[in-house]
Amino acid sequence: LNYEAIGLVGREQEVATLRSCLDRAAQTPSEEKRITKELVLIQGYSGVGKTKLAMTAKTYVDEIGNGTVVHGKFDQNSHEEPYSGISAAFEELCVTILDGIEKDDKGHVSVRESIVEELKPTVELLQWLIPSLSELASLGSNASPDDNDHAYGAEFERLKYAFRVLTRVLCSHFSPLVLIL
């Protein structure tokens, strides 16, 4: 039996809602309207088709030719590795950007320049989470965080800030940016 050929059954409303969100996220700003970012959460019991529904986003983003879709999975076996799903998704995106730079894609070069400009002072906080980021930011070696502040709370706040900046920069270049976690 080939269940892949069937696709989603009885999820027309959910697919339409997802496509509507992607359309709004893919719009370019104009004087009349301001673009807002959207967060879509899909919830449900195991096996009901959440991932399959989310994967329709990839097909649609490919159709509209704008944005990107990346994946990260929180695996039960890697529960000791914090942020493993988010790390995998952003690692995939950084590798995609690096591949684009190798192919002289001006869009990917622009993303790299924005990341370096916005994130350079704090990239070392994220490199343990997203290893390709240090290469993308041209740090070369693994720089270590400043030793000035050893307080966990302060470092965690700096990490959250750096991650917000990275996400904002990436969302400004990839619209929509879809993370399937």
SULHU-V834121 format. One record per backbone hydrogen bond with DSSP energy under -0.5 kcal/mol. NH is the residue of the N-H (numbers start at 0). CO is the residue of the C=O. E is the energy in kcal/mol with one decimal. If there is no record, write none. Layout:
# SULHU-V834121
{{NH:CO:E} {NH:CO:E}}
This chain:
# SULHU-V834121
{{2:0:-0.7} {4:1:-0.6} {5:2:-0.9} {6:2:-1.0} {9:7:-0.5} {14:10:-2.6} {15:11:-2.4} {16:12:-2.3} {17:13:-2.3} {18:14:-2.7} {19:15:-2.2} {20:16:-2.1} {21:17:-2.2} {22:18:-2.5} {23:19:-2.2} {24:20:-2.3} {25:21:-1.7} {26:22:-0.6} {26:23:-0.8} {29:32:-1.5} {40:38:-0.5} {42:40:-0.6} {47:44:-1.5} {52:48:-2.4} {53:49:-2.5} {54:50:-2.5} {55:51:-0.7} {55:52:-1.0} {56:53:-1.5} {57:53:-0.6} {58:54:-1.5} {59:55:-2.3} {60:56:-3.1} {61:57:-2.4} {62:58:-1.6} {63:59:-2.4} {64:60:-1.2} {65:60:-1.0} {67:175:-2.2} {69:177:-2.7} {71:179:-2.6} {73:180:-0.7} {74:72:-0.9} {77:74:-1.2} {78:75:-1.1} {80:77:-1.8} {81:79:-0.8} {83:80:-1.2} {86:82:-3.0} {87:83:-2.3} {88:84:-2.0} {89:85:-2.5} {90:86:-2.3} {91:87:-2.2} {92:88:-1.8} {93:89:-2.5} {94:90:-2.4} {95:91:-2.0} {96:92:-2.2} {97:93:-2.6} {98:94:-2.5} {99:95:-2.2} {100:96:-2.2} {101:97:-2.1} {102:98:-1.2} {103:100:-1.9} {104:99:-2.8} {105:103:-0.7} {108:104:-2.0} {109:105:-2.1} {110:106:-1.8} {111:107:-2.2} {112:108:-2.4} {113:109:-2.2} {114:110:-2.5} {115:111:-2.7} {116:112:-2.5} {117:113:-2.7} {118:114:-2.8} {119:115:-1.5} {121:118:-2.1} {122:118:-1.1} {122:119:-0.7} {124:121:-1.5} {125:121:-0.6} {125:122:-1.1} {126:122:-1.2} {128:125:-1.0} {129:125:-2.8} {132:129:-1.8} {133:130:-1.0} {134:130:-0.6} {135:131:-2.5} {136:132:-2.5} {137:134:-1.2} {138:133:-3.1} {139:133:-0.7} {140:138:-1.9} {142:140:-1.1} {149:147:-0.5} {154:150:-2.3} {155:151:-2.8} {156:152:-2.0} {157:153:-2.1} {158:154:-2.4} {159:155:-2.6} {160:156:-2.3} {161:157:-2.7} {162:158:-2.5} {163:159:-2.3} {164:160:-2.4} {165:161:-2.5} {166:162:-2.6} {167:163:-2.6} {168:164:-2.6} {169:165:-2.6} {170:166:-2.6} {171:167:-1.7} {172:168:-0.8} {172:169:-0.7} {173:169:-2.5} {174:172:-0.6} {177:67:-2.7} {177:175:-0.6} {178:176:-0.6} {179:69:-2.8} {179:177:-0.6} {180:178:-0.8}}
